[in-house]
Amino acid sequence: VGYRFVGTEGDRKSIEFMKKQFKSYGLDVKELPIRVPTFEDEKPQLKILATGEELECVAPLFSPSTPPGGIEADVIVVGDGTEEDYRRANVQGKIVVLIETTMGYSKFWLGTFAERAAQKGAVGMILVHPMPWPYRMTMEAGNSNPEKRFCEQKLPTVCISAIGGLKLMHAIGKGEARVLLETKNLIEERDSVVISAFHWGTEYPQERVGILAHRDSAVALGANDNGSGTGTLLEIARVLSQTKPKRSFEFISTTAEDGATIGAY
């Protein structure tokens, strides 16, 4: 199935897979249509111009594209990206570098960080993550209200690993602080579904227990988040489908959790 972000080809394949499995257990399968923003990116590029070295990177969800051909600019480290950090740095026309100092959640919602950088005059943003691989963050603002999920100002952004961050800092220390940043991203509304599979109760079918797992992924193939949960959901459904409960079970396969939209609830 592969990458399963909502509205992608992987999502469409996962819908058919889940329906097929639920039906094979004899469950009553229903669909709830939803329409939510989706995100697809071509391979982004981050190149140190002095050496030509390319750093492995990934675009955060809902990050805007650069102009065709990318952005050439000096980079400047602003640490946590607070107001105090910007008072100490002139970022006008530059690409700012933020450092994630936790395991990924203090800056997971990059929307407010990007907006602040844009207001200070930055033209792009790089997030250094402590993982040994580029971790996909999101340009959302961390607000579960779909109407307020994005800030008004965004910046073309990429995330790099701790290893990539070391290489970038080494280049900056040598005075080779100019890079090429290029991203090509698609952001649009697309259709998907929430799948519910019912094992109806024999005495009180109107009363039911809900068991839920989101099937979408945002980082790589999503074996852990949330292929493992989806597999667990299917196994619970298979086992319980062989019983005759008094009350109903509803097995719910949601999507758009990794986009933090209403389809996940």
Buried (B, 14 or more C-beta within 10 A) or exposed (E): BEBBBBBBEBBBEBBEBBBEBBEEBEBEBBEEEBEBBBBBBEEBBBBBBEEEBEBBBBBBBBBBBBEEEBBBBBBBBBBEBEEEBBEEBEBEEBBBBBBBEEEBEEBBBBBBBBBBBBEBEBBBBBBBBBBEBBBBBBBBBEBEEBEEBBBEEBBBBBBBBBBBBEBBBEBBEEEBBBBBBBBBBEBEEBEBBBBBBBBBBEEEBEEBEEBBBBBBBBBBEBEEBBBEBBEEBBEBBBEBBEEEBEBBBBBBBBBBBBBBBBBBE
